[in-house]
Amino acid sequence: MFRVFAVFLLAFQFIPIACAAEQKLASQEAREFFGIEPEMQQKKVPLKFKAESIDINYSSDVPLKFSVAYPEDIGEIIRINPLDVISIYAEPGENRDLTIDLTMSPAWSPSREEYNLYIAGEEGGVVSLQEIAPRSPSFTKTISASISHIFVDEPKLLSSVNFFYGYKVLGVSFVKVFGIIAFIFLISKIAYCIIFKKIKQISRSIVVIALMFLFLYDARFSLDLVKTTFTDLSEWVSSHEYRQLGPLYKAADYLRMDADLVEKDMKVAMCFDSGDIVHKYLRYDLYPISVTHDIDNWNKATHVVSMATNKLSEEDGMISCGDTEKRHAVVLKTFNKDVSIYRFIE
């Protein structure tokens, strides 16, 4: 029975992904390697209407990134969960049309009236919005969204502290929705036992219903973990990479090999734009080799790891990272995704 149920869940898992191939949830993008993006300017456009999607007509001479956030009022604070944001990349051109499906995010609900639209483009680009037209929420789309939200995976991010935000359906915690359904089942069963004078069955019914709903919720979460584990293992076996760390472990393996060849003590400086997580993982993986930020140990470093960054400057055999001074270096190894290892030669 559990195998059938798991396959049923897995079949529906790909519905929201297949129907929205051109746009992504931030929680999906967060699993990917950071990569280099051009410096972009961003414009915020507050939107106030009820909608299931928005049609945008725009003109631009540079590629654009449209993102929609779902603000929530919490007392006097307006909070935005960055993992709920949906984004879509758009090509330049005149009078181009774009549709953003707002229901893709679990933060969406048919009663929501506020959104933040962010338009990002390269500096110096000329962008104009001719029209932003909302499509009113329909009953069919609301039902479809409520089903697809159940199968949006829990984000599992690499960090020192792991947070579980929980599943949401139409902007409401799935635990609450599931709990209300379980409570209705329980009350109905108790009422049935009282009406038909089957009092002895009440305690057994409470236990059975509680275990049934616990099993159903655990099956959803277990499926999530199985999929994540399968994805992680497949990526590791095929390319020796792991989530948003990209080829970091390959770089660590290469540095350890070079440390055996170099007589002097190795000191590694990192040049990167992304979160501090890449520094922490490389430091853990290379311990006891010193791994520091660029500005902390640049002049004493023997090696540099450049992790998908615009900060690294290379000219005439000399490199610098941001505002650091230039030093002579040679490239030892370049991996995919703009990850390189340098060795200083002075």
N, C-alpha and C positions, 0 to 999 in steps of 0.2 A: 504493500500500500504506500509506504514511504517513497519507494522508487518511482512509482507512478506520479505521486504528488510532486516530487522533485523535478521530474521531466516536464510536468505541466508548467511549473514555475519557470524553468529554463526556456521553454518555448516562447513564453510571453515576455521574457526579459529583453529580447531584441526588438520588440515592437517599437518603443520610443526611439531607439537608436536608428532603426531602418527608416522611420518616417521623418527623421530630422537629421539626415546625414550632413547637411551643410552647416549646422550650428551645433555648438557643444556647451555642455554644462561646465562650469568652472571646476566642479568636483571631478569631472572626467579629465580635464586638461591638467589638473594638479598631479596626476600620476605620471605625466610625461616629463622628459628632460627639459630643462629650462630653455635652452636654445638662445640664439642671438636675435633680438628684434630691433628694428631701427628706432631711433628716438622719435617719439610721437607726441603731438600735442592733443589734448583731450578737451572736449566741450560737453558740458552736462545739460541735458534738456529734460526738465521735469514734465511728466505726463500725468494727467488726471482724467481718467475715464475707465469704465469697465470694458474689458476686451479679452478675447481669446487669442487674437493675433493683431499685428499692426502691419499695414502696407506702407512702405516708404518709397517716395520718389525723390531721387537726389541727383546731383551732378558733382563730379569731382575730377581733378586732374591727378590725384594720387590714390593708391589703394587705401581702403578704410577698414576700420574694425568697429562694428556696432555691438554694444553690450547693453543688456537690460538688467537692472538691479531691482530688488523688491524690498523697499524700506518698510520697517516695522516700528510703530510707536511703542516705546517702553517707558511709560511715565513721561518724563521730560526729555528723554533721550530717543533719538531716531537711530535705529540700528540696522545695518545691512550685513547679512551673512554672505561673505564673498564666495562661498561654495554654491550658493543658489543662483549666482549670476549666469546668464546665458550669453554667448558671444557668437558672432558670425562675421566672416571676412567678406568684403565686397570689392569688386573690381572698379577701376576708374571708368569714367564715361559721362556722356550727357543724357539726362532724363532716363536714368536707369531705375528699374523697379526692384524692390527687395521686400520679402515677407518674413517677419520674425514670429515664430510660434511661441507665444508667451506661456502656453500650457506645459511646455517641456520641463519647466522647473517645478519641483514639489512645493515651492513657495507660492505658486499661483493658486488663485481661487476665483470663482465667478463673481464674488462680491468685492474683490480687490479693486480699488479705484486709484491707487498711486503707484507709479513706476518712475524710475530714473533711467533715461536713455543716455548712454555715453557714446560719443562719436570721436574716434581717435584717428589721426592721420599724420603723415610726415610733416615736419616743420616746413612752412612755406607753401603748403598745398592750398588750393582754393576749393572750398566745399560749400555747396548750397543745398538746402532742403526745400524742395518744392511743395511736398505734401506728406503729412503723417496721418493716415486714415485707420481708425480702429475698426475691428470686426467684433460685434457684440457677441458675448458668450452664448452658445447654444447648448441645449440639453444633451444632444448627442456628443458634443465635444467635451462637455463636463464629465459625462460618464466615462468616456474614453480616457480622459486625463486622470480621473480617480483610479482607474485600473493601472495605467502606465506608471503613476507615481509610486505604487506599491513596489514596483520592480526597479526603481532607481536605487542603485547600490549605495550602501553607507560608505562615505569617503574614508579611506584608510591612508593617512598621510604619514610621511617619514618625519618624525620630530622627536625631541627629547621627551615630550609628554603627548600621549595619544588621547585624543578626545573622540567620543562617539556622540554625534549629534542626534542620532535616531532617525528613523524613516518618517516622512511626512506625506500626507495625502490632502490635496487641496489646501495646503497651508496649515494643516492641523496635524499634530503629532499622531502618528499611526498607533502608538501605544494607547492613547486616549480613545481613539476610534475603536480599536480592537477591544479595549476594556469595556466600553459601553455595550458593544455587541455581546461580549461574554456575559455581562451583567443582565442584559435582556434575556438571553438564553437561560440563565440561572433562575431568574425570577419566574419566567414562564414555566420552567420545569417544577419549581417549588409549588407554584399555583396549581399546576396539573396534579401533583401528588396530593395536595390538600383537598382539592375538589373531588377527586376520585378515591380519597381516603387511603392513600398509599404512603402513609407517614414514614414507614420504615425505609422507603427508598430515597428519602430526602438527602440523608448524609452521603449515601453512595452516589447520588446524582451530582452533588456539589463537587465531590472528589473527581468524578469522571469528566465533568464539564471543565473544571479547572485544569486538569491534566491535558485535555484535548486542546484547549486554547494555548496552553504553554507549549505543547508539541507543535502546533501550527506556526506560532511565532518563532520558535526555535528552528523549525524547518526553513523558514525564510532567511534567518540570519546564517544558518549553517550553509545554505546554498550560496549565500554571499561570500562566505569564507572559502568554500570550495572553489568558486570561480576565481577569486583573488589569488588563491594559492596556485591554481592551475596556470593563470596568466604569469605570475611571478616566476614559477619554475620553467615555463616554456621560454620566457625571455632570457632567463639565466642560462639554460642549456643551449639555446640557439646562438646567443650573442654575448654571453657573460656580462650582461647588464642588468640593472635592478631599478625599476621605476624611474623617478626623477633624478637619480644619481647618474644615469647614463653610463658612459664608459669609465667611471671613476675607479672601479675595482681593477680594470685593465691598467689604468695609469699607476695604481698602487703596486701591482705586480711588476710592472716595468721598472719602477723606482727601486723596489727591493732588489731586483736583478742588477741595476746599475750601482746600487750601494755596495754590492759584493765586489764590483770591479774598481770602484773608486776608493783609494786608500784613506783620504781624509774623511772626517765625519760629515755626513749628509745633513743639510739643513734646507728644508723646503719652504718656499713662500708660495702662497696661492693668490692668483689674480682672478677675481670673479665678481659678477653682479648679483647673482642669485642669493637666496637665503643662506644663512650661516650653516645650514645643515650639511652642505657639501664639505665645508671646512672640518666640521666635527667628525664626519665619517672618514675622511682621509686621515685625520689625526689618529682616530681609533685604529684604523687599519694598518698604519705605518709605525705605530708605537714600538720602540721608544724613539724613533726618528723624530726630530723636531719639525712640526708643521705649523706655520704661522700665517697671519694675514700679510699682505704685501707691505704695508707701511710699518709693520712691527719688526721685520727682520730682513728687509730687502738687501741692505748692504752686506749682511753677513751670510745670506743664503747661498747655497751651492746649486740649487735647482729651483725652477719655477714651474708650477702647474697652472696653465691658463684654461679656465673653465667657461667656455661660451660667453665671452665678454667683449665689449667695445673699449674697455679701459686699456687693453694691452696695445702698445705701440711698438712697431718693429721697423727699423731703418738702418741700413748699412751695417748689419750684423750687431746692432745694439737694440735692446728692448727696455721698455719702461712700463709701469702699470699706474695709470692715473698720474699723480703728481710726483712719483718717485723719480730719482735720477736714472739716466740711461746707463746700462752696463752691457759689456760685450757678452754675447751668448750664442749658443748653437742649438738648433732644434734636434732633439734626440728622437722624438716620436710624435706623430700626429695621428690622433684617432678620429673617428667620425664625430659629428655634432660639435665641431669647433673646439675640441679638447686637445691641447698640445703640452708636451714636456720640453723644457729648455734646461741646458746646463750652462752656468756661467763659466767663462774661460779666462778669467783674470784673477 
